[in-house]
Amino acid sequence: MDGLMQDGPLTLVHAFERCERLFAAKAVVTATGGGGIERSTYADWAARTRRLGGVFELLGLAPDARVGTFGWNTGRHLELYFAAPCSGRVLHTLNIRLFAEQLVYIANHAEDEIVFCDRSLLPQLWPLVDEMKTVRHVVVMDDSGGVGGAPEIPDDPRVADYESLLVQAEPVAWHVDDERQAAAMCYTSGTTGNPKGVVYTHRSSLLHSLGVMTADSAALSEADVVLPVVPMFHANAWGLAHAGVLCGATQVMPGPDLSPAAIARLIATERVTVAGGVPTIWMGMLPLVDSGEADLSAIRTILCGGSAVPRALMEGYLRHGVVISHAWGMTETSPVASTSRIKSSLLPLARDAEVDLRITQGLPSPLVDVRIVEPGTTTELAWDDTATGELQVKGPWIARDYYRLEGSADSPSTPDGWLRTGDVAAISAEGYIRLVDRTKDLVKSGGEWISSVELENAIMGHPAVAEAAVVGVPHPKWDERPLACVVLKPGASLTRDELRGFLADKVARWWLPDDVVVIDAVPKTSVGKFDKKVLRQRFQDHVMPG
């Protein structure tokens, strides 16, 4: 028996038109490179976005053209976020922090026809354009805020000005009938091999937006003022930009200045309620919070992901009544696949027990299934918070393959249709996911595995430590032993014996790092995660104390 419900395509056109009609007066705010603020309304944004669709026609882009962006989080970037997919084309966000050869590879692999570039970033992009074989147009978005000293714009027929094109173009109506049509694409950060393309559909993007709006996720609503510190070129800005439009939340775009002081100032002046960014952002801002220089009184939650949230960071914000919502996901999962919320059935909890749960990766999002398996098999392991295996996921916003690698040996999917994440995890009986490590970052010592993530979290609880990364160093007897690479707080000092003494009652004895090295900074990937392969290479010949 068939049901009798109406059916229609789940597309981003619905999100755009809902916002255009219902939330026209709500604000879109952008911090400019010159330190100023640009304000507009969703009505203005929607009109400009429709004209941007006309720009694509004016420039003769193919109906399914890949539309590259090379920019900061701004209102103009938000226009591109919807103009490309709603016109039937495919948004392709280029990571501004990648190496030149990776940028060229990605643009060529995706076959971008056009790149929209912030003026401040033009010196990075323009020298590469001749190597981007399919790029016919570069459109410059002036993010200087009217301040002098902005880079010169090349005198080249391929280059055009964003605002001038908008004036020339006619607004267009949107027509996307197939919800499984590509809406956007984003390439993995490529820590091993070439970056791989993940292609999102209209359906997956809209469903993911609804997922971000659910109460047990970010609970994003029309009443919120949302600040996506996470870059718009990184996994859809964690869905905050799409979901913000769908629900009509005020959006505050931070522009190029992501310093702790600048972010704290935006949170205070714009009365931000929801902010999202990687742990390093919030670690940098915590001293301002502790000193009373940062006003977080409007914040109801901080979304944090990209790498594990250190216990000390979670406790630091809780001291001020601010909850960090630990989320987990990856480019291939759109990205939000789980969020750490405390089940009502588990309350009340003592503070330590509460933190224990909050620093896990939390419960799977609605519509996302999870399992842990023996490596190389589909044999599921028990949810007992003890058994560990590869975390695998499936759901309507989970990638099944990589662009132009379908069915190859590089496919991320198992034979029975689950995504291999590369993360090693345990899952509790209550369903809380606890990441142990990335498979490549585990330290194997004497045949036993040591979780670098758990050891790092314990180390970052030391009052002298600002950041810590643990890597395995070759050892003649034990195969590998853990080396603690630490960044100290200003004026602090720390010895090997002091750290081992601090950790003695916090981790197993054989987990204690054999040595400690002080470094200026932990190397980061293009999306702000710890880049441990750099540390492994740097310290591969390090001799541990006897």
N, C-alpha and C positions, 0 to 999 in steps of 0.2 A: 504494500500500500504506500503510495507516494503522499508526502505531506503537501499542504496547501499554502505554503509561505511564498511570498514574492522572492525573486532572485535577481540579483544585480551584481555587477563587478565591484570588487573591493579595490578601489584605486585611490591614489593620493589626490585625485581631482575632488573627491568628496571632502577630504580634509581641508583643501584650499577653499572650496566654495562654502563650506560650513563656517570657516573663520571669516571669510569675506562678508558673509551675510549677518552673522550673529555677533561678531566681536570687532566690528569696524573701528570702534573708538579706542580699543585697547592699544597699548604702546609697544613699539619696537625701538630699543635704545642701543646705540653703538658708541663705544669709547674709541675715539680716533687716535691716530698715531701722534697727533700734536697735543694730546692731553685734553682735548675737548670732548663734548658729548653731542651726538646727533640724535634727534628724536623724530619719530614719525609714528603714524598710526597704522593699524592693519589695513585700513581703507587705502592709505597711500601705498603701503606695501603691495597690496593686491593689484592696484592699478598699474604700478610699475612692473610687477611680475607678469601681468598680461602683455604689457608692451615688450617685455623681454622676449616673450614668445614670438612677437612680431619681429624682433631683431634677428632671431634664428631664420625666419623666412626671408628677411631682407638680405641676409648674407648667403642665402642659398644652401643652408645646411641640409643634409639628407634627413628624411623623416625619422630615421633611427640613429642619427649621429651621436657619437660619444662627445659629450660636452665637458671638457676639462676645466677644473678650477684650481687655482694656485693662490690661496688666500687665507687670511686670518678669519676669525669668527666676527662677522659683521652683518648688518642688515642687507647689504648687497649680496653677500653669500647666501643668505636665507632666501632671497629672490631667486637665485639660481637653483637652490634646493628644490624648488617647486616648478619653476618655468621649464626646466629640462624634462622631468618626467611627465608633467601634465601636458606637454606638447607632443608626447610620444617619444621623446628622445631619452638619452641615458646620461645621467649625471655621473661624472667621473672625478672624484676628489683626489688631487695629487698631493702627496705628502711633502710639505715644504722643507722637511728636515732630512730627506733622503739624499744620498750621494748622487752626483750628477749622472753617473752611468746608470744608476737604478731609475732615475726619473726618465731618462731617454728610453730605457727598456720598457718601462710601464706605458709611456705615451704611445710608443710604437706598437706594443702588444695589444693595447686597447683600441688602437687606430683612432685616436682623438682627432677630430676635425678642427677644433677650436680650443683655445685656452683663455679663460678669463683670469687675469692676474692683478693682484693688488700692486699699486705703483711701488710701494716700498720693497716688494719682492722681485721687481723686474730685473735687477742686476743678477739675481740667481737664475732666472728663467731664460732671459733673452740670449745669452751665449750658447744655449742648448737648442734653440729653436730650429736651426738648420739641420740638426740631427734627428729631429722629430718629423719623420717622413710624411705623415699624413696631416700635420697641422697646417691649415691654410690661413688662419686668422688668430691674432692675439689681441684681446680686448683689455684695455687698461682701466682698472677701477681706482680712482684717486682716493687713497685712504689717509692722505696727509692732514685732513681737517683744515686745509687752507694755510698750513704752516709752511714756510719756505724751506729750501734745502732738499726737496723731494728729488729722487732720481730723474734724470732726463728721459723723455719718451723718444724712442728711436724714430727717425724719419724714414719710414718703410711702409710700402703700400699694404703690407699684411697687418699693420697695427692700427687700431681704432680706439676711440675714447668711448667708454661705457655710457656716460650721460648724453653725449652727442647722438649715439645710436638710438637711445631711448626716445629722444625728441623726434627722430625721423620715423620711428616705427609706429605701426597701428596695433592697438590691442587685439588679442585673439581670443577666441573661445576654445575651451579644452574639449577634446574628444579622445578618450581612452576606453576602449570597450573590453579589452582583454586584461583581466586582473593578473594573469601570469606573464604579462609583458615585462621586460626588463625596465626597471625604474632608475637604478643607480648601481654603481660598481665601486669597489674599494679593494686595493691590493694589500695583501698581508705585508708585514714589515720586513720580511725577507731576511731573517737572521741566519738562515741557511739556504743557499741556492738563490735563484731568482724569486722575487716577489710573485705571488699567485693571486689571480683575480677572482674575487667573490662578487657574484652578480645577484642583486636583490630584485625581487619582483614588486609590483604595486601591492599585490596581496600580502606578501611577507612584510612590507614596510608599514602597511596600515594595521595589520594584526599586531606587529611589534609595538606600534604606537599605543594601541589599546592596552597591551600588556604593561607598558610603562605607566599608564594611567591607573592601573588597578591599585586598590588600597594596600595590598601586600607587596607592591613594588615601590615605585616612586610616588604613587598616589597623586600624580600631577593633575591639576584642575584649573578651571578658569580663574580661581582666586589667587593662584600662585604668581610669583615673580621669579622666573627661572634664569639662572646664570650658567650656561654651559662653558665652563673653563676648558673642559676636554675639547680638543680641536675638532672643527667640523670636517677635517680630512681624516679623522680617526674613527672608523666604524660608526658612521652616521651621527657623530657627536652623542653617542650612546642613546640615540633615539629622542633626545630632549628637544631638538629643533622640530622634528616631525610631530611629536606628541604635543609640544607647546602650541603649534598651529591648530591641531585637531581639537584641543580643549579650549583654546583661546587665552592661554596664559600670557602675561606680559613677558617679553623676552629681552634680556640684557646681554648684549654681545661685548666681550671684553677687548676686542681688537688685538693689537700686537703686544701690549704691555701686560705680561702675565706675572709681574713681580708680586710678592706677598702684599706689599703696601698698596699697589694698584687694585688688586682683587679685594682686599679688605675695604678700600675706599668705595668701590662699586657696591659691595654688599651693604654697606652702611647707608650710602646716599640714596640708593635705589630701593632699599628695603627688600632685599632679595630673600625669598623664602626657601628656595631649593637651588643648590649649587652642585655641580658635578665636576670632579677632576681626580687625577691620579694622586696617590699618597704623598708624593714629593711636594705637590702644591700645598697641601694642608699641613705638612710637616714644616714647610717654610713659614707658614702663617701663624703657627701655634705660639711662637714667642710674642707676637703682637697681641694675641688673644690673652695670654698669661699676663702681659703688662697692662692690659686694659686699653691698648691703642686701637684694637679692632672691636667694632660694635657688631655683634652677631645676634642682637636681640630679636630681629625679625626672622632669623633662620629657623625652620622647623626640621630640616634634615640636610645633611651633606651626603651626596652619593659619591662613593669612593670605590675605585676598581683599577684594573690595569695591572696591578700587582698586589700582593697580600698587604692588608692593613696591619701595621705593627700594633701589638697590644698597647704599647706606651702611647701611641697616637690616639687610639680609641679612648683610653682612659684620660688622656689630656683634654680632649674636647668634652667628655662626659663631666669632668670637673666643673665645666662652665654651662652645663645643662644642654649641650649640643650633641645630638645623636648622629654618628656617622653610620649611614646605611651601606654596609659592605655588599657590593654587587660583583657578580662574576660573569664573564663571557669573553668572546673573542670576535675578531672580524667575521669569522664564519658563522657566528650565532646572532648577528645583527645589531648589537652584541649581547643584550641582557638575557641571560639564561637562568640566573638565580639571584635572589636578594635575601640578605640576612635580616629577618624579622623575628621577634620573640612570639611564639605561640601563646595565646591566652591560657591554654591548658597547663602551661609550664610556670605561670606566674602564681605567687610572687617568687622572685629570685633574689638571692644575695648578690651584691654588686660583682664579686669575682665570678660567680656563675653566669651572671648576665653578660659580662665581658667575654667569657668563654664562648658563649653562643654568638655574640655579635661579631667576633673576629673570624668565625667560619664564613664560608661562601654562601651559607644560608639554604633556603628551600628553593626547589625548582619553580620557575615561573609557571603560571597556568599555561597549558598547552605544550609545555616542554617536558619530555620524559628523560630520565637519567638512569644510568646503570654504571657499575664498575665491573671490569672483567679482568681475567687473567690475561697478561700481555700475549698478543698473537692469537687469541681465541675469542669465542663468543660466550664463554662460560661465565655466568654472572656470579659475583661474590656477595656474601652476606652484608646486609646493612646493620652492622653491629659496632661501628665506629672503631673497629680494630683492623679488619681485613682491608688491605689496600690493593688497588688495581687501576688500570687506565680508566679515566672518566670518559664516558661516551654519552652523547645526547642525540635526540631527534625531536622534530617538531616543525610547524609550518613556517618558522623564520630561521631554520637551520639549513646551511648550505649542503647540497648533495654532491656537488662537484666544483671544480675550478674552471674558469673560463679558458676555452681552447685546450683543456687537458682532460676532457670528459672521457672516462673509461680507461685512463692511462694508469701507470703504476703510481702516479702522484695523487690519484683520487683520495680524498679524505674519508670516504665512506667504507664501512664494512660490507661484506657480502649480504648481510641482512638489513642494511639500510641505516645504520647508526653512524654519526660523525665521530671519528677518532679525534680527541682533543689534544692528546699528547700530555695531558695533566694526570698526575697520580693522585688519587683521592681515597678517602674513606667516607662512608655515609652512615650516619647514626640511625638507630631504630625510628627516631622521630623524623628522619628525612633530611637532616642538616648535612650539607656537603662540606667536607674539610679537606682542602687541598694539601697534599703532603709536599709536592714539588712538581716541576716539569721533569719529564723522563730524562731529559739531557742534563739536568742540574742536580740530580741525586748524587750523593757521594757514596761510593761503594767501598767499604772498609772491612777487610777480613771476611768478605762474603756477605756482609750485612749492609743494609741501606741506611743512610743518614739523611734526613730531610734538611736541606739547606734553608728552606723557608722557615721551618719551625725553629731552627737554630738562630737564624737572623732575627726573628721576632724576640727571642729570649735575650740576645745580645743588645738589641735596641732598647731594652728595658734598663740598661745601665745608665746612670745619670751623666756619664761623660760622653756617651755615644750619640751622635746626631744621625748617622746612617751606618748600615752594615750590610755587607754581602759576603756570603760564604761560598767558597769554591773548593773542589777537590784537587789536591796536588798529588802527583805520583809519589808512591812510597814503596821502597824495596821489599818490605815485609807485608804491609797491609793492603797493597794495591793502590789505595788512595787514603789520604787523611784530610780532614777539614782545615782550611786556612781561613781565618777571620780577617777580612779587609774592612777596616773601620774608618769612618770620618768622625773626628772628634768635635765637640762643641768648642766655641772660642775659649781659649785659656785652659782647656782641660788636658789632662794627661791620662794615660792608661798603659799598664804593663800586661804582659801575657799572664803572669801569675794572678794579678788582680782580676782580670776577666775570668779566668778559669775558676777562681774562688767564688766570684759572683754567680757563676753558672752551676756550681756544684750541686745545688739542691733544686735545680730547674730542668736539667736534662740528664739523660743517662751518662754515666761516667765515660763510656767509650765514644760518646758524641762530643766531648770537650775538644775544642780546637787545639791542635798541636802548636799553633803559633798565631800571633796577631801582627798584622802590618797596618800602619797608619797611612792612609791615602788622602789626597786632597779632595777627591770627589768620587762617587761611584759612577762609572760610565753608564750612560743611559742610551736606550734605543731611540729611534725617531719618534716614538709615541710615549716616551718617559719611563719605560720599564728598565730594570737593571739589566745591563748587557754583560752577562757573566762570561761570555766567550772571550771578551777583551781581557778580563781579569785572569781567566785560565791561561791565555797566551802569555800574558805579562809575567805570571808567577809559575809557569810550568817547570822552571828549573830551581824553584825556591827549595832550599834545604831546611827541613824541619829540625828543631832542636832534638838532641838525643834523649 
